């Protein structure tokens, strides 16, 4: 991977795709609890989300986005994704593949792992169906000192523009 993209490059890419978002700046956050305390000035409602970068024993990787309040059972998730037993990927793997650090995992990091036509995607992208029913959705714009609001439809457009076909999974069943 070349040097990771910046927030400015991400915003330019979104604009090229006709995707609008609103970004809110705040102190750096590393946990859901910290993020919840930094929401002053953001509209109520929508889906504040967390992103998980996981791998199985065969080193297949997945980027999974869920509502921030969802407890994720990794065994059940592995079944939904058709992968082996899941664990969290290392910080090195996260930086090498997606160009972000722990605490900044986001679907927007796919801009650093774009797939060229005809190439095999290096990871699976999965979206929680319950999360996708909320609008807007909130994610970090490649760093954890800001949060960007985007509609579910625009999130799907962004992911597809990066060369991925996301899997929408119902984690409630």
C-alpha positions in Angstrom: 0.0 0.0 0.0 1.2 3.5 -0.8 1.0 6.1 2.0 -2.4 6.1 3.7 -4.8 8.7 2.5 -5.6 11.7 4.6 -9.0 13.0 5.7 -8.7 15.6 2.9 -8.1 12.9 0.3 -11.1 10.9 1.6 -13.4 14.0 1.4 -12.2 14.6 -2.2 -13.0 11.0 -3.1 -16.4 11.2 -1.5 -17.1 14.5 -3.5 -16.0 12.8 -6.7 -18.6 10.1 -6.0 -21.3 12.7 -5.3 -21.4 11.6 -1.7 -22.1 14.3 0.9 -21.3 13.9 4.6 -21.0 16.2 7.6 -17.9 15.9 9.8 -17.9 16.8 13.5 -14.5 17.4 15.2 -13.9 16.3 18.8 -11.1 15.1 21.1 -9.5 11.8 20.1 -11.6 8.8 21.2 -10.5 5.2 21.6 -13.7 3.6 23.0 -17.4 3.7 22.5 -17.7 5.3 26.0 -15.3 8.1 25.1 -17.1 8.7 21.8 -20.5 8.9 23.5 -19.1 11.7 25.7 -18.0 13.7 22.6 -21.3 14.0 20.9 -22.2 17.5 21.9 -23.1 19.4 18.7 -24.1 16.3 16.8 -27.8 15.8 16.0 -29.6 13.2 18.0 -30.6 10.0 16.2 -29.0 7.9 13.5 -26.6 5.1 14.1 -23.3 5.6 15.8 -21.2 2.7 14.8 -18.1 0.6 15.5 -16.0 -1.2 13.1 -14.2 -4.5 13.7 -11.2 -5.7 11.7 -11.1 -9.5 12.2 -9.3 -12.5 10.8 -9.6 -16.3 10.9 -6.9 -18.9 11.1 -6.5 -19.0 7.4 -5.6 -15.2 7.6 -8.8 -14.3 5.7 -9.8 -10.8 6.9 -13.1 -9.0 7.3 -14.1 -5.4 8.1 -17.4 -5.5 9.9 -19.5 -2.5 10.8 -22.2 -2.7 13.6 -24.2 -0.4 15.8 -22.0 0.8 18.7 -24.3 -0.8 21.2 -24.3 -4.2 19.6 -22.4 -7.0 21.5 -20.7 -9.1 18.9 -20.4 -12.9 19.4 -17.3 -13.7 17.2 -18.4 -17.4 16.9 -21.8 -16.4 15.6 -20.3 -13.8 13.4 -17.8 -16.3 11.9 -20.8 -18.5 10.9 -22.6 -15.6 9.3 -19.5 -14.6 7.3 -18.6 -18.2 6.3 -15.2 -17.9 7.9 -13.3 -19.9 10.5 -12.9 -19.0 14.2 -12.4 -15.2 14.3 -10.0 -13.1 16.3 -9.1 -9.4 16.1 -6.3 -8.6 13.6 -3.1 -7.0 14.8 -2.4 -3.3 14.8 0.4 -4.0 12.2 -2.1 -5.8 9.9 -4.6 -3.0 10.4 -2.0 -0.4 9.3 -0.7 -2.5 6.4 -4.0 -3.3 4.9 -6.3 -0.3 5.8 -3.8 2.5 6.8 -5.4 3.3 10.1 -4.5 2.7 13.8 -6.6 0.9 16.5 -9.4 3.3 17.6 -9.7 4.7 14.1 -11.1 1.6 12.3 -13.7 2.7 9.8 -15.3 1.7 6.5 -13.7 4.8 5.1 -10.3 3.1 5.4 -11.3 1.0 2.3 -10.0 4.0 0.4 -6.6 2.7 1.3 -7.4 -0.8 0.1 -9.2 -0.1 -3.2 -9.7 -3.1 -5.5 -9.0 -2.7 -9.2 -11.4 -4.3 -11.6 -10.7 -7.9 -12.1 -8.7 -8.2 -8.8 -9.8 -10.3 -5.8 -10.8 -8.2 -2.8 -8.3 -8.7 0.0 -11.0 -8.7 2.7 -14.7 -9.2 3.2 -16.8 -6.2 4.1 -19.9 -6.9 6.2 -22.6 -4.5 7.4 -25.1 -5.2 10.2 -28.6 -5.1 8.8 -30.0 -3.4 11.9 -27.3 -0.7 11.6 -28.2 -0.1 8.0 -31.8 0.7 9.0 -30.6 3.8 10.8 -29.7 7.2 9.2 -27.3 8.8 9.2 -24.5 6.5 10.1 -21.5 7.9 11.9 -17.9 6.8 11.3 -14.4 8.2 11.9 -12.8 9.8 8.7 -9.5 7.8 9.0 -8.7 9.2 12.4 -10.4 9.3 15.8 -10.6 13.0 16.4 -13.6 13.5 14.2 -16.9 11.7 13.2 -18.5 11.9 9.8 -22.2 11.4 9.2 -23.2 9.6 6.0 -26.5 8.0 4.7 -26.7 4.2 4.5 -27.2 4.5 0.7 -24.0 6.7 0.4 -22.1 4.2 2.6 -22.9 1.5 0.1 -21.9 3.7 -2.8 -18.6 4.5 -1.2 -17.9 0.8 -0.5 -18.7 -0.2 -4.0 -16.6 2.7 -5.4 -13.7 1.2 -3.5 -14.3 -2.1 -5.4 -16.1 -4.2 -2.7 -19.5 -5.8 -2.7 -20.6 -5.6 0.9 -22.4 -8.4 2.7 -25.4 -7.3 4.7 -25.8 -9.7 7.7 -28.7 -10.0 10.1 -26.9 -10.5 13.5 -30.3 -10.8 15.3 -31.0 -14.3 14.1 
